[in-house]
Amino acid sequence: MRVMKWSMIALAVSAGTTQFAMASSQDDAKGFVEDSKLTSKTRMLYMNRDFRNGAGNIAKPGGGFKSGYREDWGLSELLNYQSGFTQGTIGVGVDAFAMGTVRLDGGAGRQGNGLFASQSDGSPEDTQSKMGGAVKFRLSDTVLKYGNQFVSSPVFSTDDSRLLPEVATGTLITSNEIKGLELSAGRFTALSSQTGMARDSINGPGAAGLTAANIAGATYQFTDNFVGGVAASDVEDYFKKQYINLNYTLPIAESQALNFDFNGYKTTSDGKELLGDVDNKIWSLAAAYSIGAHKFTVAHQRSTGDSGYNYGIDGGGSIFLANSVQYSDFNAKDERSWQGRYDLNMTSYGVPGLSFMARYVKGDNISTTDGEGKEHEFDFETKYVLQEGAAKDLSFRLRSAIYRTTSNNGRDVNDFRLIAEYPLNIL
């Protein structure tokens, strides 16, 4: 990764000395309190999953198996404080958060959608809460942060798909010293799940948990329309991972554009191989044509190697691929998948804030013990965001997925989610 990182720096420098920023972010620091921000995000999530062929091997306390129906409903609150940086050559600041959930509905017999942790008797927790913080330092346009934080790297990304986000503990350095170039590197030693309030509640095989994850990455804006990025990670005793992204937008007319997005991963076993023999290459290529309020997308994704693509111990969001959709990721061993998608933005039709999306993904050539496996998924989504008034930015989102498969133990699923979210800037 070192060679890769420094080659990106050399590329940026060769673009000309005018690329260097004339004034750093730290030069403009107003102070610890003066630049402080306090935000809140309230989220209500109702979710049900209907496993059409029963629960399969999902056991319940006391013996037997749960029914094939899962239903949960909860409310969460996330308060996020970000201080400014003190003035001077090196700025100092802190970030802190407090978050919690309240269960509105859903009992032991219907639990299992990942909204709440379970008590000893198998029933879901009524309430959960978590607090954390990090100290940060800034020199010029480089920031070092240590402590609890939310991370969004292709090779280490905290998931926020339920009521509360995952939280990583460790160190992250982000540098923007050269215009258009962002470099990052970090080491994380703990990761809490979306329902685990403990510091390190992400479990791997045998409840081993995260040992340590070392990550690095670089993103460069070559032109206004072309961005490229690379990243790598070493999740000790699990796997090593490399990633590449190329994204290009071709403007056609004032209201038309064509976008190409390529993502690729290579993953190999590391150390004790706690996930077994991991050997996978997976890539996706998506092409999207936008014209006015409409966008049409087609995508192809392909997995090769001796295993499927593995993630989760490095964060539930560490899968930046086109066909990672609402229920399935289409990332099984040797799988090939295709997607067709349509998006509609109703702003052009006089209803700003209202949007629709529909997509269909089909995968085949999955290597299973019974031969070739296949799967397909149809998703529909609609979202409305209030544009003005006291409740401005309040959003309502409906997500529906119908998933069918000949593999994955034949676990056909209907997945339905209703999400209301209200972000608020307090300071």
C-alpha positions in Angstrom: 0.0 0.0 0.0 2.9 2.3 0.6 3.9 2.3 -3.0 0.4 2.8 -4.1 -0.1 5.8 -1.7 3.0 7.6 -2.7 2.4 7.1 -6.4 -0.9 8.9 -5.9 1.0 11.8 -4.2 3.4 11.9 -7.1 0.6 12.0 -9.6 -1.0 15.0 -7.7 2.3 16.9 -7.5 2.9 16.4 -11.2 -0.4 18.1 -11.9 1.3 21.4 -11.0 2.1 23.5 -7.9 -1.2 25.3 -8.3 -2.8 22.2 -6.8 -1.4 23.1 -3.3 -3.9 24.9 -1.1 -2.9 28.5 -0.4 -4.3 28.5 3.2 -4.9 25.5 5.4 -8.1 24.7 7.3 -6.2 25.2 10.6 -5.3 28.8 9.6 -9.1 29.5 9.5 -9.8 27.9 12.9 -12.2 30.1 14.9 -11.9 28.1 18.2 -13.0 25.1 20.2 -16.4 26.6 21.1 -16.9 29.0 18.2 -16.9 26.2 15.5 -18.9 23.7 17.6 -21.8 21.8 16.1 -24.5 19.8 17.8 -26.9 17.7 15.7 -29.6 15.2 16.5 -31.1 12.5 14.4 -34.4 10.8 15.3 -35.3 7.6 13.5 -38.3 5.4 13.7 -38.0 2.0 11.9 -40.7 -0.6 11.4 -39.4 -3.8 9.8 -40.8 -7.2 9.0 -39.3 -10.2 7.2 -41.4 -13.1 6.1 -39.3 -16.2 5.5 -41.6 -18.0 3.1 -40.2 -21.5 3.7 -40.1 -21.2 7.5 -37.3 -20.2 9.8 -35.0 -23.0 8.8 -32.2 -23.4 11.3 -33.0 -20.3 13.5 -33.3 -21.8 17.0 -35.1 -20.3 19.9 -34.2 -20.6 23.6 -35.5 -23.8 25.2 -35.3 -25.7 22.0 -37.2 -25.8 18.7 -37.2 -23.2 16.0 -38.7 -19.8 15.6 -41.5 -19.2 13.1 -40.6 -17.8 9.7 -42.0 -14.3 10.6 -39.9 -11.5 12.0 -41.4 -8.1 13.1 -39.8 -5.2 15.0 -40.6 -1.6 15.6 -38.4 0.9 17.4 -37.3 4.5 17.9 -33.8 5.8 18.1 -32.1 9.0 19.0 -28.5 10.0 18.1 -27.0 13.2 19.5 -23.7 14.1 17.8 -21.4 16.9 19.1 -18.4 18.1 17.1 -16.2 20.8 18.6 -14.2 23.2 16.6 -10.4 23.2 16.8 -8.4 25.5 19.1 -6.3 28.1 17.3 -2.6 27.8 16.8 -0.3 25.6 14.7 -1.9 22.4 16.1 -5.6 22.6 16.7 -7.2 20.4 19.4 -10.9 19.3 19.6 -13.3 16.6 20.7 -16.2 14.7 19.2 -18.8 13.0 21.3 -22.1 11.1 20.8 -24.9 9.7 22.9 -27.5 7.4 21.4 -30.3 5.1 22.4 -33.3 3.0 21.3 -36.8 2.3 22.6 -38.7 -0.8 21.5 -42.2 0.0 20.4 -43.2 -3.5 19.4 -41.8 -6.9 18.7 -41.6 -9.9 21.1 -39.3 -12.9 21.5 -41.3 -15.0 19.0 -41.0 -12.4 16.2 -37.5 -11.0 16.9 -34.6 -11.4 14.5 -34.3 -8.3 12.3 -31.3 -6.8 14.0 -33.0 -3.9 15.7 -32.6 -5.0 19.3 -30.3 -7.3 21.3 -31.7 -10.3 23.1 -32.0 -10.8 26.9 -31.1 -14.1 28.5 -34.7 -15.5 28.0 -34.6 -14.6 24.3 -36.9 -11.6 24.5 -35.6 -8.3 23.0 -34.3 -5.5 25.1 -36.8 -2.7 25.8 -34.2 0.0 25.7 -30.5 0.3 24.8 -28.1 3.2 25.0 -24.5 4.0 24.2 -22.1 6.9 24.6 -18.6 7.6 23.3 -16.1 10.2 22.2 -12.9 10.9 20.5 -10.1 13.5 20.7 -8.9 15.1 17.5 -5.8 17.1 16.4 -5.4 19.1 13.2 -2.1 20.3 11.6 -2.7 22.3 8.4 -5.2 20.1 6.5 -4.4 16.9 8.2 -6.6 15.5 11.0 -5.8 12.7 13.5 -8.7 11.3 15.5 -8.5 8.8 18.3 -11.4 7.1 20.1 -15.0 6.1 19.2 -16.0 7.1 15.7 -18.1 6.3 12.6 -16.0 5.3 9.6 -16.8 5.2 5.9 -14.0 3.4 4.0 -14.5 0.8 1.3 -12.4 -1.6 3.4 -13.7 -0.6 6.9 -17.2 0.9 7.1 -19.5 1.1 10.1 -23.1 0.1 9.2 -26.1 2.3 9.8 -28.9 0.2 8.3 -31.0 -0.3 11.4 -31.8 1.9 14.4 -28.2 2.7 15.6 -24.9 2.7 13.7 -21.9 0.5 14.5 -19.1 2.3 16.3 -15.4 1.7 15.7 -12.6 2.4 18.3 -9.2 3.3 17.1 -7.1 5.9 15.2 -7.8 7.5 11.9 -5.6 10.1 10.0 -7.1 12.0 7.1 -5.0 14.3 5.0 -6.1 16.9 2.3 -2.9 18.8 1.9 -3.0 18.6 -1.9 -6.1 19.9 -3.7 -8.1 17.0 -5.1 -6.2 14.3 -3.2 -7.4 12.7 0.1 -5.2 10.3 1.9 -6.3 8.2 4.9 -4.8 5.6 7.2 -6.0 4.1 10.5 -5.9 1.2 13.0 -9.0 0.0 14.7 -9.1 -2.5 17.6 -12.7 -2.7 18.5 -16.1 -2.6 16.7 -19.5 -2.5 18.4 -22.5 -3.9 16.5 -25.8 -2.0 15.9 -27.4 -3.8 18.8 -24.3 -4.4 21.0 -23.7 -1.7 23.5 -20.3 -3.1 24.6 -17.1 -1.6 23.2 -16.3 -4.7 21.1 -19.5 -6.7 20.2 -18.9 -7.6 16.6 -18.3 -11.4 16.7 -16.5 -13.5 14.2 -16.2 -17.3 14.3 -16.2 -18.7 17.8 -17.0 -15.2 19.2 -13.4 -14.2 18.4 -14.3 -10.6 17.6 -12.2 -8.0 15.8 -8.5 -8.4 16.6 -7.2 -5.3 14.8 -7.8 -3.7 11.4 -5.2 -1.6 9.7 -6.5 0.4 6.7 -5.1 2.9 4.2 -6.6 4.7 1.2 -6.3 7.4 -1.4 -8.8 9.2 -3.5 -7.9 11.7 -6.3 -10.2 14.0 -8.3 -8.4 13.8 -11.7 -11.0 16.1 -13.4 -14.4 17.6 -12.6 -15.9 14.4 -14.0 -13.4 11.7 -13.1 -12.5 10.3 -9.6 -10.4 7.4 -8.7 -9.7 5.7 -5.4 -7.7 2.8 -3.9 -7.8 1.3 -0.4 -6.3 -1.7 1.4 -6.8 -3.4 4.8 -5.3 -6.1 7.0 -7.8 -7.5 9.4 -5.4 -9.5 11.5 -6.1 -13.2 11.6 -9.0 -12.9 9.2 -8.1 -11.5 5.8 -6.3 -8.9 3.7 -8.3 -6.8 1.3 -7.5 -4.5 -1.6 -10.1 -2.2 -3.3 -10.2 0.0 -6.4 -12.9 2.5 -7.7 -13.1 4.5 -10.9 -16.0 6.8 -11.5 -16.6 8.9 -14.6 -19.4 11.1 -15.6 -19.9 12.1 -19.3 -22.2 15.2 -19.7 -24.3 14.9 -22.8 -26.6 17.9 -22.6 -27.9 20.3 -20.0 -30.2 17.7 -18.5 -28.5 14.5 -19.7 -25.5 12.6 -18.4 -23.9 9.1 -18.6 -22.1 7.8 -15.5 -19.8 4.8 -15.2 -18.8 3.3 -11.8 -16.4 0.5 -11.4 -15.7 -1.2 -8.0 -13.4 -4.1 -7.3 -12.1 -6.1 -4.3 -9.4 -8.8 -3.8 -9.5 -10.7 -0.5 -7.1 -13.4 0.8 -6.8 -15.2 4.1 -4.5 -13.8 6.8 -2.9 -15.2 10.0 -5.0 -17.7 11.9 -7.6 -17.7 9.1 -10.5 -17.4 11.5 -12.9 -17.3 8.5 -11.2 -20.3 6.9 -9.6 -20.2 3.5 -10.7 -16.8 2.0 -9.8 -16.3 -1.6 -12.0 -14.0 -3.6 -12.0 -11.5 -6.4 -15.2 -9.6 -7.0 -16.0 -6.5 -9.2 -19.0 -4.6 -10.4 -19.6 -2.1 -13.3 -22.6 0.1 -13.4 -23.7 2.4 -16.2 -26.4 5.1 -15.4 -28.1 7.3 -18.0 -29.8 10.4 -16.5 -32.3 12.5 -18.5 -34.3 15.1 -16.6 -36.2 13.4 -13.8 -35.4 9.9 -15.0 -32.3 7.7 -14.4 -31.8 4.2 -16.0 -29.1 2.0 -14.6 -27.7 -1.4 -15.7 -25.0 -3.2 -13.7 -23.0 -6.4 -13.8 -21.2 -8.0 -10.9 -18.9 -11.1 -10.9 -17.3 -13.1 -8.1 -14.4 -15.6 -8.6 -12.0 -17.6 -6.4 -12.3 -20.3 -3.8 -14.8 -18.5 -1.6 -17.4 -15.8 -1.7 -16.7 -12.2 -0.7 -16.4 -11.8 3.1 -17.1 -8.8 5.2 -18.7 -7.9 8.5 -15.9 -8.4 11.0 -14.5 -5.2 9.3 -17.9 -3.4 9.5 -21.3 -4.2 8.1 -21.0 -1.5 5.4 -17.7 -2.7 3.9 -19.2 -3.8 0.6 -19.1 -1.0 -2.0 -20.6 -3.0 -4.9 -23.4 -2.2 -7.3 -25.4 -5.3 -6.6 -25.3 -5.1 -2.8 -29.0 -4.2 -2.4 -31.7 -4.4 0.2 -31.6 -8.0 1.1 -28.9 -9.8 -0.9 -25.3 -8.8 -1.8 -25.0 -11.2 -4.7 -21.5 -12.0 -3.5 -21.5 -15.8 -3.3 -18.7 -18.1 -4.7 -18.5 -17.8 -8.5 -21.7 -15.8 -8.7 -22.5 -13.6 -11.7 -25.3 -11.1 -11.4 -27.1 -8.5 -13.5 -29.2 -5.5 -12.4 -31.7 -3.2 -14.0 -32.8 -0.1 -12.1 -35.1 2.9 -12.6 -35.1 6.1 -10.5 -37.7 8.9 -10.7 -37.3 12.4 -9.1 -40.7 14.1 -8.9 -39.2 17.6 -8.5 -39.6 18.1 -12.3 -43.3 17.3 -12.0 -44.0 19.8 -9.2 -43.5 17.6 -6.2 -40.0 18.4 -4.8 -38.8 15.9 -2.2 -40.7 12.9 -3.6 -38.7 10.1 -5.4 -39.2 6.5 -6.5 -36.9 3.6 -7.3 -37.4 0.1 -8.7 -34.8 -2.5 -9.5 -34.4 -6.1 -10.3 -31.2 -8.2 -9.7 -30.6 -11.7 -10.9 -27.7 -13.9 -10.0 -26.6 -17.4 -11.2 -23.6 -19.7 -11.4 -23.3 -19.9 -7.6 -21.1 -22.8 -6.5 -23.0 -25.0 -4.0 -22.7 -28.6 -2.8 -25.9 -29.3 -4.8 -24.7 -27.7 -8.1 -25.5 -24.3 -9.5 -27.4 -21.9 -7.2 -29.5 -19.0 -8.4 -31.1 -16.0 -6.7 -33.1 -13.0 -7.7 -34.5 -9.9 -5.9 -37.0 -7.2 -6.8 -36.9 -4.0 -4.8 -39.2 -1.0 -4.7 -38.6 2.2 -2.7 -40.3 5.5 -2.3 -39.1 8.5 -0.2 -40.6 11.9 0.6 -38.6 14.7 2.3 -40.4 17.8 3.6 -39.0 20.9 2.0 -40.1 23.6 4.3 -41.8 24.5 7.6 -41.1 23.5 11.2 -40.5 19.9 10.2 -38.2 20.7 7.3 -36.0 17.7 6.3 -38.3 15.2 8.0 -38.3 12.2 5.7 -40.5 9.1 5.2 -39.2 6.1 3.4 -40.8 2.8 2.3 -38.6 -0.1 1.2 -39.8 -3.4 0.0 -37.9 -6.4 -1.3 -39.0 -9.8 -2.7 -36.1 -12.3 -2.6 -36.2 -15.8 -4.1 -33.3 -18.4 -4.2 -32.5 -22.0 -5.0 -29.4 -21.8 -2.7 -29.0 -20.2 0.7 -31.0 -23.1 2.2 -33.9 -22.0 0.0 -34.7 -19.1 2.3 -37.1 -17.0 0.2 -37.9 -13.7 2.0 -40.3 -10.8 1.7 -38.6 -7.8 3.4 -40.6 -4.6 4.3 -39.3 -1.5 6.0 -40.9 1.8 6.9 -38.5 4.5 8.1 -39.2 8.0 9.4 -36.1 10.2 10.1 -35.7 13.7 11.4 -32.3 15.4 11.4 -31.9 18.6 13.3 -29.1 21.1 13.6 -29.1 22.3 17.2 -25.9 24.4 17.2 
